[in-house]
Amino acid sequence: MVRHDFECETCGRVERDAACTGDFHIHSCVCGSPMQIVWGGIKRTHIGIHPRDRAVVWYNPQTGRHATPGRNDVPIPSRYAKAGYERREFPTLRELDSFCKQNKLVNEAAHYHKGSGRSYDEE
């Protein structure tokens, strides 16, 4: 038995280290589509972000404006709720990158942090 990473071409769901059968696909995706082997590795934009680490914005769908809270675990202030703002979380890096591109923003933690666990200023 060999293990591979699989990805659904329909919904993008990723299953890591799944057992590979002789026909090179599994039929266990929740959307009902077969999953294909990912030969080149998992794209990092498909990787889900843990809820405690997700970026959050307060978005007004009527005006297209957004506000960024200082923390992702605070509720929407009443002044924003009355104005029609909604809380919007980004469960994958792909969705966050798409939002940032549309609004000319950059997620520094996702794209500029060295991943060393040290602060941004340390070498």
Residue pairs with C-beta under 8 A, 6 or more apart in sequence:
1 19
1 20
2 19
2 20
3 17
3 18
3 19
3 20
4 17
4 18
4 20
4 37
4 38
5 14
5 15
5 16
5 17
5 18
5 37
5 38
5 41
5 42
6 14
6 15
6 18
6 25
6 26
6 35
6 36
6 37
6 38
7 13
7 14
7 15
7 35
7 36
7 38
7 42
7 46
8 14
8 29
8 31
8 33
8 34
8 35
8 36
9 33
9 36
10 29
10 31
10 33
11 29
11 30
11 31
11 33
12 46
13 29
13 30
13 31
13 35
14 38
14 42
14 46
14 47
15 26
15 28
15 35
16 42
18 26
18 28
18 35
19 26
20 37
24 36
24 37
25 34
25 35
25 36
25 37
26 34
26 35
27 34
27 35
28 35
29 35
44 93
45 92
45 93
45 94
45 97
46 92
46 93
46 94
47 92
47 93
48 91
48 92
49 55
49 90
49 91
49 92
49 93
49 96
51 89
52 72
52 73
53 72
54 72
54 89
54 90
54 91
55 72
55 89
55 90
55 96
55 107
56 68
56 69
56 72
56 87
56 88
56 89
56 90
57 66
57 67
57 68
57 69
57 88
57 99
58 66
58 67
58 68
58 69
58 76
58 80
58 85
58 86
58 87
58 88
59 65
59 66
59 85
59 86
59 87
59 88
60 66
60 83
60 84
60 85
60 86
61 84
61 86
62 84
63 84
66 88
66 103
67 80
67 85
72 89
75 87
76 85
76 86
76 87
88 99
90 96
90 99
93 110
96 107
96 110
97 107
97 110
99 105
100 106
100 107
106 112
108 120
112 120
113 120
116 122
